[in-house]
Amino acid sequence: MKRKIIILSYMFAMAGLSQAQPLSLSLQDCRKMALEYNEKIRIADNAVNKARLDRQIAFAQYLPKVDGSFTLLHMQTQDLLEIGDVLGVSLQTRGTFLAGVSVTQPLYVGGQITAANRLARIGQTVSEEQKRKTRQQVIADVDNAYYTLISVRSKVRMLEAYSRQMQGLYDQVKLGVDVQMATTNDLLRISTKQNEISYQLQKARNGEQLCGLALAYAIGADMDQTIIPSDTVLQSQNLGLSEDFSARPDLHLLQQQVKANEVMVKKERSNYLPTLALLGSYSYHDNLRLKGNLNLPDGTALDYHYTFSGSCPYALLSLRMPLFHWGAELKKVKKAKLNLADSKLQLQQMERGMRIEVRKAVQNVTDAQRMVETATTGRQQADENLRVMRQKYDNQMCTMTDLLDAQSQWQQSRSNLIEAQTQLKIYETEYLRVTGQLE
């Protein structure tokens, strides 16, 4: 029994370790997981499948429709005629049945079937473009969360390095205080700075946890799972910036809406036209009995009965011509034309908005690249300034204030570079999204 308890305890301990094991993921891994998990993409997949079924349903209207029917009649015997004792006739319908099959082939319905098929094709294209739009938005959300997590983790590492620097400086100054080569005031100033760094570090670590939760939610991972980004080098892409947004799914959706409204105008206009259909049918009936009796002049009674059965094939050509509907069909056409005009105006408006959005995205990427260059130069200068100030302080050629300022500049320059690099990657993703090139 004791051995079982030890084994179970070991298994639970190993399970806890496996659950707490950090998960290292690249950006592509996170994108793949998000595209497989996200509910919006699943809904978009279902919309594409439904649109394909709608197209198949619309195409089936071209084909003949075959229907079958079967009728079984069971009623009490009906007396049809009674004239004294001369003649009596009754109809027996117990077990009477009628079975048949019919074939209907539409020949011309004013273009409505063609319009329905065109709308179904447009609907399939719309669902596919909507799915592409959803996928790009999911990827953009994942990239944003991933780069933000990298940024916060980098700040945590930077603050930890800054804290180690301050601890080294504290130890150095404390030795100086012990041998009366430094003042207690310098030591207190360093302690104050350490407390400030500790506060910033705690905030950064809290932010890291929140960013990890946001990324885990975006990719569908366990909320208790620690995610470590493996793509920690934030390098700019050579995008070849342009303001072409012709591949954007939003634009394609609006263009398809215009096409759909054009088809709707033709569909409403087809209500003026005649419809022609061919119907062929074959039916068979049996077990319909007629029974009666007849009294002959000599007084002899004669019973008789007759069973009706047989088949009845026929063909029917049906022509329907609309004549007068109080102008309702004309008003429907006018309404469809107004919808078409609205969709064209909406397309023009959205094109202007997209053009501005793309231009803004290009400007953001360009500005962010300049910010990265400036921040890189600032970091190099801050590194050199800190090195010089350390040497001067060691040689008692500058004050503690100068050294602390140099270290603050070192910390700020690295923080600026991290933010600039992260913002550049986010702007690059946004540029690819607004131009339809993200995936």
C-alpha positions in Angstrom: 0.0 0.0 0.0 2.8 2.4 0.9 4.5 1.6 -2.5 1.3 2.5 -4.4 1.0 5.9 -2.5 4.6 6.7 -3.5 4.0 5.8 -7.1 0.8 7.9 -7.2 2.6 10.8 -5.6 5.4 10.6 -8.2 2.8 10.5 -11.0 1.0 13.6 -9.7 4.3 15.4 -9.3 5.4 14.6 -12.8 2.0 15.7 -14.1 2.3 19.0 -12.3 5.8 19.5 -13.8 4.5 18.7 -17.3 1.7 21.2 -16.9 4.0 23.9 -15.7 6.5 23.3 -18.5 6.8 26.5 -20.7 5.8 26.2 -24.3 8.2 27.7 -26.8 6.4 28.9 -30.0 7.4 30.7 -33.1 5.2 33.3 -34.8 4.3 30.8 -37.5 3.4 28.2 -34.8 1.0 30.7 -33.2 -0.6 31.6 -36.5 -1.2 28.0 -37.3 -2.7 27.2 -34.0 -4.9 30.3 -34.1 -6.2 29.4 -37.7 -7.0 25.9 -36.5 -8.7 26.9 -33.3 -10.5 30.2 -33.9 -14.3 29.9 -33.9 -14.8 32.7 -36.4 -12.8 30.8 -38.9 -14.8 27.7 -38.3 -18.0 29.7 -38.9 -16.4 31.1 -42.1 -15.7 27.5 -43.2 -19.3 26.6 -42.6 -20.4 29.6 -44.6 -18.3 28.5 -47.5 -19.7 25.0 -47.4 -23.3 26.4 -47.2 -22.6 28.6 -50.2 -21.4 25.6 -52.2 -24.6 23.8 -51.3 -26.6 26.8 -52.4 -24.9 26.8 -55.7 -25.7 23.1 -56.2 -29.3 23.8 -55.2 -29.5 26.6 -57.7 -28.1 24.5 -60.5 -30.6 21.7 -59.8 -33.4 24.1 -61.0 -32.2 23.5 -64.6 -32.9 19.8 -64.3 -36.3 18.1 -64.5 -38.1 17.3 -61.3 -39.5 13.8 -60.8 -42.2 13.3 -58.3 -44.2 10.2 -57.3 -47.6 9.9 -55.6 -49.7 7.2 -54.1 -53.3 7.6 -52.8 -55.2 4.9 -50.9 -59.0 5.4 -50.5 -61.1 3.4 -48.0 -64.7 4.5 -47.5 -68.0 3.0 -46.8 -70.1 1.7 -49.7 -71.9 4.6 -51.4 -75.4 4.1 -52.9 -75.5 6.0 -56.1 -79.0 5.2 -57.5 -82.1 3.5 -56.2 -85.3 3.3 -58.2 -87.8 1.1 -56.4 -87.1 -2.6 -57.0 -85.9 -2.0 -60.6 -82.3 -0.7 -60.2 -79.8 -0.3 -57.4 -76.2 0.8 -57.9 -73.5 1.2 -55.2 -69.8 2.3 -55.4 -67.3 0.4 -53.3 -64.0 2.2 -52.6 -62.5 0.0 -50.0 -58.9 -0.6 -51.0 -59.0 1.8 -54.0 -55.6 3.2 -54.9 -54.1 5.6 -57.4 -50.4 5.7 -58.0 -48.5 7.8 -60.4 -45.2 9.5 -61.4 -44.8 13.0 -62.9 -41.9 14.8 -64.6 -41.7 18.6 -64.8 -39.2 20.4 -66.9 -39.0 24.2 -66.9 -38.4 25.4 -70.4 -38.3 29.2 -69.9 -38.9 31.1 -66.7 -37.8 34.6 -67.8 -34.2 34.2 -66.8 -35.0 33.6 -63.1 -33.1 30.3 -62.9 -30.0 31.9 -64.6 -30.2 34.8 -62.1 -30.4 32.4 -59.2 -27.3 30.5 -60.4 -25.4 33.8 -60.8 -26.4 34.9 -57.3 -25.3 31.5 -56.0 -21.9 31.9 -57.6 -21.6 35.4 -56.2 -22.6 34.1 -52.8 -19.8 31.5 -52.9 -17.3 34.1 -53.9 -18.5 36.3 -51.0 -18.2 33.5 -48.5 -14.6 32.7 -49.6 -13.6 36.4 -49.5 -15.2 36.7 -46.0 -13.2 33.7 -44.9 -10.0 35.3 -46.2 -10.8 38.5 -44.4 -11.5 36.6 -41.2 -8.2 34.7 -41.5 -6.2 37.9 -42.1 -7.8 39.6 -39.0 -7.0 36.5 -36.9 -3.4 36.6 -38.1 -3.1 40.3 -37.4 -4.5 39.8 -33.8 -2.0 37.0 -33.2 0.9 39.0 -34.5 -0.1 42.0 -32.3 -0.3 39.8 -29.2 3.0 37.9 -30.1 5.0 41.1 -30.7 3.6 42.8 -27.6 4.6 39.8 -25.5 8.1 40.0 -27.0 8.3 43.7 -26.2 7.2 43.2 -22.6 9.6 40.2 -22.1 12.4 42.3 -23.5 11.7 45.1 -21.1 11.7 42.6 -18.2 15.1 41.3 -19.3 16.3 44.9 -19.7 15.1 45.9 -16.2 16.6 42.8 -14.7 20.0 43.8 -16.3 19.5 47.3 -15.0 18.8 46.0 -11.6 22.0 44.0 -11.6 23.9 47.1 -12.7 22.5 49.0 -9.8 23.2 46.2 -7.4 26.8 46.1 -8.6 27.0 49.9 -8.1 25.5 49.6 -4.7 28.0 47.0 -3.6 30.8 49.2 -5.0 29.6 52.3 -3.2 29.0 50.3 0.0 32.6 49.3 0.0 33.5 52.9 -0.5 31.3 53.9 2.5 33.0 51.3 4.6 36.5 52.8 3.9 35.1 56.3 4.0 35.7 57.0 0.3 32.0 57.5 -0.4 29.1 59.1 1.4 26.0 57.5 2.9 23.9 59.9 0.7 25.2 58.2 -2.4 24.2 54.8 -1.0 20.7 56.1 -0.2 20.3 57.5 -3.7 21.2 54.2 -5.2 18.7 52.4 -2.9 16.0 54.8 -4.0 16.8 54.0 -7.6 16.8 50.3 -6.8 13.3 50.6 -5.4 12.2 52.5 -8.5 13.6 49.8 -10.7 12.0 47.1 -8.6 8.6 48.8 -9.0 9.0 49.0 -12.8 10.2 45.4 -12.9 7.1 44.2 -11.1 4.8 46.2 -13.4 6.6 44.7 -16.4 6.3 41.2 -15.1 2.6 41.7 -14.5 2.3 43.0 -18.0 4.1 39.9 -19.3 1.6 37.6 -17.6 -1.3 39.6 -19.1 0.3 39.5 -22.6 0.8 35.8 -22.3 -2.8 35.3 -21.4 -3.8 37.4 -24.5 -1.6 35.3 -26.8 -2.9 32.1 -25.2 -6.5 33.2 -25.8 -5.7 34.1 -29.4 -4.2 30.8 -30.3 -6.5 28.6 -28.2 -3.9 27.4 -25.8 -4.5 26.6 -22.1 -4.7 29.8 -20.0 -2.3 28.3 -17.4 0.3 27.5 -20.1 3.4 29.7 -20.1 4.2 30.7 -23.7 7.8 31.8 -24.6 8.2 33.4 -28.0 11.1 31.9 -29.9 11.3 34.6 -32.5 12.9 37.3 -30.3 14.8 39.1 -33.1 12.6 41.9 -34.4 14.0 42.6 -37.9 12.3 44.8 -40.4 10.9 43.2 -43.6 11.6 44.4 -47.1 8.0 45.0 -48.0 8.4 47.2 -51.1 5.7 49.6 -49.9 3.0 50.6 -52.3 -0.6 51.9 -52.1 -2.2 49.1 -54.1 -5.1 47.6 -52.3 -6.7 45.7 -55.1 -6.1 42.3 -53.3 -8.0 43.4 -50.2 -11.0 41.1 -49.4 -13.1 44.1 -48.2 -12.9 45.6 -51.7 -13.8 42.3 -53.3 -16.8 41.9 -51.0 -18.1 45.3 -52.1 -17.5 44.6 -55.7 -19.4 41.3 -55.4 -22.3 43.2 -53.7 -22.5 45.5 -56.8 -22.6 42.4 -59.1 -25.3 40.8 -56.9 -27.5 43.9 -57.1 -27.0 44.0 -60.9 -28.3 40.4 -61.1 -31.2 41.4 -58.8 -32.3 44.1 -61.3 -32.4 41.5 -64.1 -34.2 39.0 -61.8 -36.9 41.5 -60.9 -37.3 42.5 -64.6 -37.8 38.8 -65.5 -41.2 38.9 -63.7 -42.5 40.7 -66.8 -41.7 37.7 -69.0 -43.7 34.6 -69.6 -42.8 31.2 -68.1 -43.1 27.9 -70.0 -43.0 24.4 -68.5 -43.5 20.9 -69.8 -45.3 18.3 -67.5 -45.5 14.6 -68.2 -47.4 12.2 -66.0 -48.3 8.6 -65.8 -50.9 7.2 -63.3 -52.5 3.9 -62.6 -55.7 3.2 -60.7 -57.3 0.0 -59.5 -59.8 -1.6 -57.1 -62.6 0.9 -57.8 -65.8 -1.3 -57.9 -69.3 -0.6 -59.1 -71.9 -3.1 -57.9 -75.7 -3.3 -58.4 -78.7 -5.5 -59.1 -81.4 -5.5 -61.8 -84.9 -7.0 -61.7 -85.8 -8.4 -65.1 -89.4 -8.2 -66.4 -90.0 -11.8 -65.6 -89.1 -11.2 -62.0 -85.7 -12.7 -62.2 -83.0 -10.8 -60.1 -79.7 -10.2 -61.9 -76.6 -9.1 -59.8 -73.7 -7.5 -61.6 -70.4 -5.8 -60.6 -67.6 -4.0 -62.5 -64.1 -3.1 -61.4 -62.4 0.0 -62.8 -58.6 -0.2 -63.4 -56.1 1.1 -65.9 -53.5 3.7 -66.6 -53.6 7.3 -67.8 -50.5 8.9 -69.3 -50.6 12.5 -70.4 -48.4 15.5 -71.2 -49.1 19.1 -70.4 -47.5 22.3 -71.8 -48.1 25.2 -69.4 -47.6 28.9 -70.4 -48.0 31.7 -67.9 -48.1 35.3 -69.0 -48.2 38.2 -66.5 -50.7 40.8 -67.6 -51.6 43.3 -65.0 -50.3 43.4 -61.4 -51.1 47.1 -60.5 -47.5 48.1 -61.2 -46.0 46.0 -58.4 -43.4 44.4 -60.7 -42.3 47.8 -62.0 -41.9 49.1 -58.5 -39.7 46.1 -57.6 -37.4 46.9 -60.6 -37.1 50.5 -59.5 -36.3 49.4 -55.9 -33.6 47.0 -57.2 -32.1 49.8 -59.3 -31.9 52.0 -56.2 -30.2 49.2 -54.3 -27.7 48.9 -57.1 -27.0 52.7 -57.0 -26.5 52.5 -53.2 -24.0 49.7 -53.5 -22.0 51.6 -56.1 -22.0 54.7 -53.9 -20.9 52.6 -51.0 -18.1 51.1 -53.1 -16.9 54.5 -54.0 -17.0 55.7 -50.4 -15.2 52.6 -49.1 -12.5 52.9 -51.8 -11.7 56.4 -50.7 -11.5 55.2 -47.1 -9.3 52.2 -48.0 -7.0 54.5 -50.0 -6.6 56.7 -46.9 -6.1 53.7 -44.7 -3.4 52.2 -46.9 -1.6 55.6 -47.2 -1.7 55.9 -43.4 -0.3 52.3 -43.1 2.5 53.1 -45.5 3.3 56.3 -43.6 3.3 54.4 -40.2 5.8 51.8 -41.5 8.1 54.5 -42.9 7.9 56.5 -39.7 8.5 53.4 -37.6 11.6 52.5 -39.6 13.0 56.0 -38.9 12.2 55.6 -35.3 14.1 52.3 -35.1 17.1 54.0 -36.7 16.9 56.9 -34.3 16.4 54.5 -31.3 19.4 52.4 -32.4 21.6 55.4 -32.6 20.4 56.6 -29.2 21.1 53.2 -27.7 24.7 53.2 -29.1 25.2 56.7 -27.7 23.8 55.7 -24.3 26.1 52.7 -24.2 29.1 54.8 -24.9 28.0 57.5 -22.4 27.5 54.9 -19.7 30.9 53.4 -20.3 32.6 56.8 -20.2 30.7 57.8 -17.0 31.7 54.5 -15.3 35.3 55.2 -16.0 35.0 58.8 -14.8 33.2 57.8 -11.6 35.8 55.1 -10.9 38.5 57.8 -11.3 36.4 60.2 -9.2 36.0 62.6 -12.2 32.2 62.8 -12.0 29.5 62.7 -9.4 27.0 60.0 -8.5 24.3 62.1 -10.1 26.1 62.0 -13.5 26.5 58.2 -13.3 22.8 57.7 -12.3 21.7 59.9 -15.2 23.9 57.9 -17.6 22.3 54.7 -16.4 18.8 56.1 -16.7 19.6 57.1 -20.2 20.9 53.6 -20.9 17.7 52.2 -19.6 15.5 54.7 -21.5 17.4 54.1 -24.8 16.9 50.4 -24.6 13.2 50.8 -23.7 12.8 53.2 -26.7 14.4 50.7 -29.1 12.2 47.8 -27.9 9.1 49.9 -28.4 10.2 51.2 -31.8 11.0 47.7 -33.0 7.8 46.2 -31.7 5.7 49.0 -33.2 7.4 48.6 -36.5 6.5 44.9 -36.6 2.9 45.7 -35.7 2.7 48.4 -38.4 4.2 46.0 -41.0 1.5 43.4 -40.2 -1.2 46.1 -40.4 0.1 47.3 -43.8 0.0 43.7 -45.1 -3.6 43.4 -43.8 -4.9 46.6 -45.3 -3.4 45.7 -48.7 -4.7 42.1 -48.6 -1.2 40.5 -48.5 -1.1 39.3 -45.0 -1.6 35.6 -45.7 
